[in-house]
């Protein structure tokens, strides 16, 4: 008696369906792109669904405080999503440890700074500290960034932040990005003109955890002033930033990876 090998379809894991849950996640993903919110009708149109298909889902999400209704019956995602993300990941501990050092750094260099972690194939800003000075340039917490075209992304890729998504070893050898990452690893930081804002130069350094892996990038969007009031140069700001990331890494249990 011969036993035939299972067909490819038989070896695939079963696919389960939960339509209401899928709609809930689709709504969250959609609203993340519209911080000013959308009406139920607008959501239905953008998702290609009828109002009746998502109305109950939206009402339940509002009752459970995942969404909040604003004037004009526009719904926005609440901070509960960010809160849960912090609780369910190591980000909460990272932010608690990094926050006082980031506050000190902003006072020393009179510039804002922000903390970026890797989230799959992108980076995510999880905390920011605004400068105490009169001129402020800051980014939005929760914003996603590209890894291959940003200062923070280069640091996360260069030091192979986590094991999910494309690792540095998967970057095409000899490519422009590969050469850039080699330079970042060699000097221990990245510095580049902002790809979005004129007059801003981004400076980013890695933060290491107790396992020796990079857990985050700390970035200063250095704003160049033209009124002669600037007290700290860009090079000095970079040195302050390097010292700050070294101190945070030590607090996280890193044994001199920088």
KAGI-V590989 format. One record per backbone hydrogen bond with DSSP energy under -1.0 kcal/mol. NH is the residue of the N-H (numbers start at 0). CO is the residue of the C=O. If there is no record, write none. Layout:
nh co
NH CO
NH CO
//
This chain:
nh co
10 6
21 17
22 18
23 19
24 20
25 21
26 22
27 23
28 24
29 25
30 26
31 27
32 29
33 30
36 33
37 74
42 38
43 39
44 40
45 41
46 42
48 43
54 50
57 53
58 54
59 55
60 56
61 57
62 58
63 59
64 61
65 60
66 60
67 75
69 73
73 69
74 37
75 67
77 65
80 77
82 78
83 79
84 80
85 81
86 82
87 83
91 85
93 89
94 90
95 91
96 92
97 93
98 94
101 97
102 98
103 99
104 100
105 101
106 102
107 103
108 104
109 105
112 128
113 218
114 126
115 216
116 123
118 121
121 118
122 144
123 116
124 142
125 114
126 114
128 112
141 124
142 139
144 122
153 149
154 150
155 151
156 152
157 153
158 154
159 156
160 155
169 166
170 167
174 171
178 174
179 175
180 176
181 177
182 178
183 179
184 180
185 181
186 182
187 183
189 203
191 201
193 199
199 196
200 221
201 191
202 219
203 189
204 217
206 215
208 212
211 208
214 206
215 206
216 115
217 204
218 113
219 202
221 200
221 219
223 198
236 232
237 233
238 234
239 235
240 236
241 237
242 238
243 239
244 240
245 241
246 242
247 243
248 244
249 245
250 246
251 247
252 249
253 248
//
